[in-house]
Each structure stands twice: as structure tokens, then as C-alpha cells.
Amino acid sequence: MVVFFESVSRIFAKVSAVLIVVLASCLIGSLLISIFFRYVVGQALSWPEEISLILFAWLVLLAGSLGVREEFHVRLTIIAARLPGPARWALDRAIVLAVIGFGAILVYSGYDLIGRTARHLTPTLRLPLDLLNYAAPVCGALIVLHGLPKFLSRDGGAKAQ
């Protein structure tokens, strides 16, 4: 079971990493277009701000979900480092379980938000607001997916320190 979740997590991590690069490139392009038109042409465009908001939300949440798998989030180890092995293992498991719980809450509340904002459009481009709001449940599901192999593995998924 752990091997299955780990392999699915690995595939989604690779796809997420590619999407993060693409989204970051598009975000930078959108911001550069906005800056160019505002300061060089002298006429501000309204659509780059809307596109940037959508891209930024997806970028941050995808990178955050990838951080669960790659363990690049900031972590305080002052307490864990002083605990004996079994207590450290239990604390690591509790932390991973809390992260999975956060992902599940993000999925639930994200779908609730989508339900409450159905058929709403963005103000400028008139795009479905779902383009922005689906970032929460999708990335919440990725957080759960990346957390499960860590929780189910014998060592708790913690990297060597």
C-alpha cells in the first residue's frame, strides 16, 4: 500500500513541478506585460492583475503541496531533537497526520467555496471564478496524497537529520 501511494505521489510531484515552472513563467510574463504597458506605453491594462492572481494562487498552493512531499517547509526541531527515538517517531507521525488533516480540510472547504461561488465570474475577463477556487481542493488533495506515504511508512517518512 505504501509503495502504491509513494509511486502515485512521485508521479503527481513531477507533474506539479512542471506546472510550477510553467505557472511561474506565465506569472512573470503577465507582470512584465503589466509593467511595460503601465510605465512604457503609459496605459495600464486591467487583465494582467486578474491573471496574476489566479496564477499566483495555483503556484503557491502547488508549491506548498510539493513541499509536503519534498519536506522543504521550515521546521523547528528544538523539541524533537531532545526527544528519545520512540517519542520523536510519535511526534513525527502526529505532525504528518496534522498535515494530512490540513489537506483534508482544504479539500472540504475548497469544495464548499466552489459550491458557494458557482457561476460567478471574474470582474475584468469574465472568466469562471472556479479557475481560482479549484486551487484549494486540488492542492489539498495533493497534500493528502503526499502525506499518506509518509504516515504509512515504518519510519514515519522523516528524512535523516
N, C-alpha and C positions, 0 to 999 in steps of 0.2 A: 504494500500500500504506500509506504514511504517512497519507494522507487518511482511509482507511478506519479505521485504528486510532485516529486522532485523533477522528473522529466517534463511534465506539463509546465511547471513553474519556470524551468530553464527556457522552454520554447517561448512562453509569454514574455520572459525577461528580454530575450533577444529582439522580439518584435517591439517591445516597449522602448528599448534602447534606440532602435532605428527611428521610431516615431518621435522620440525626444529630440533627436538631431534634426529631423525634418521640421518639427514644430518650432524649435529654436531658430532655425534658419528663416522660416516664414515670419516669425515674430520680429526678428531683426530687420528683415526686408520691409515689413509693414511699418515699423518705427522709422526706418530710414526714409521711406516714401513720405511719411508724415512730416518729418523734419525738413526734407527737401522742399516740399510744397509750402510749408509754413515760412521758412526763412529765406529760401532762394526765389521761389516763384511769388511769394507774398500773399498766397491764398491758402488758408488751412482747409484740409479735407476732413470730413467727419467720419468716414468709414474706417480709416486705419485704427482709430481708437477702439471701435467695436470689435474688429477682427483681432486686435492685440489682446483684448480682454478674454476672448474665447480661447485663443492660442495659449495665453499665459495660464489660465485655469487648468487646461489639459496638461500643459507642460509641467506645472508644479505637482499636480496630483499623480501623473505618471512617474515622475522622478521620485516622488515620495514612496510610491508603491515599490518601485525598483530598489529603493533604499532599504526596504524591509528584507528583500532577498539578499542584497549585497552587504548589508549591515554597515552602511556608511552614515547612518544617523549619529548625531552626537549622543554620547552615553557616559554617564557618571559611574565610575567603578569603585569609588572610595569605600562604599559599604560592601559590595560584592567581593572585592579583593580581600577583605578581612574575614570573610565567612569560610568555614570549613567546606570541603568538597560537596557533601550532600546538600547542605543549606544553599550553597552557591548554585547548584544544579536546580533546586526547587525555586530559587529566586529567578533564574533564567527562564524556567518554564512559566512562571507566573507572569513575567514580563511579556513573553511571546503570546501567552493566552490573552493578556490585556490588549496587545496589538491586534490580534485576530478579532477580539471583541470590538475594538475601534473600527476595523474594516467592516464588520457586520453592521454596526450602527450606521456607518457611512452608506452602505448599500440600502438599508431600510429607509433612512431619512432622505437619501437621494431620490429613491423612487417615490417617496411621499411628495417631495418638492416637484418632481416631474408631473405627478398627478395634479398638483395644485396650479401648475403653470402651463398646463396643456393648452395648446392653440395660441399661446402668447408669442408675440414677435418682437425682435429687437427693434429699437426705435428708428435707426437710420437705414439699415439694409433690409429690414423686414424679413430677417431670417428667423426660423423657428428657434425659440429660446431653448429648446431641447438640446441644441448643439452645445450649449454651455452646461446645461444642467445634467446631462448624461455623464459628465466627467466624474461626478461624485459616486454614483453606484458602480460604474465600470471600474474605477480605481479602487473603490472599497472592496470589490470582488477580487481584484488583483492582490490587494493587501492580505486578504484571507488566503488566497491561493499560495502566495509566497510564504505566509506564516505557517501553514499546515505542515509542510515537510520539517520545519524546524521544531515544531511542537511534537510531532510524531516520532522523530528520530531518537535513538537511545541517549545521545549526548546532549539533547536539547537544542541542537543546531548552533551552539555557540562556537565561534571560531577560537582558536588557541590564542591566549593572551601573552 
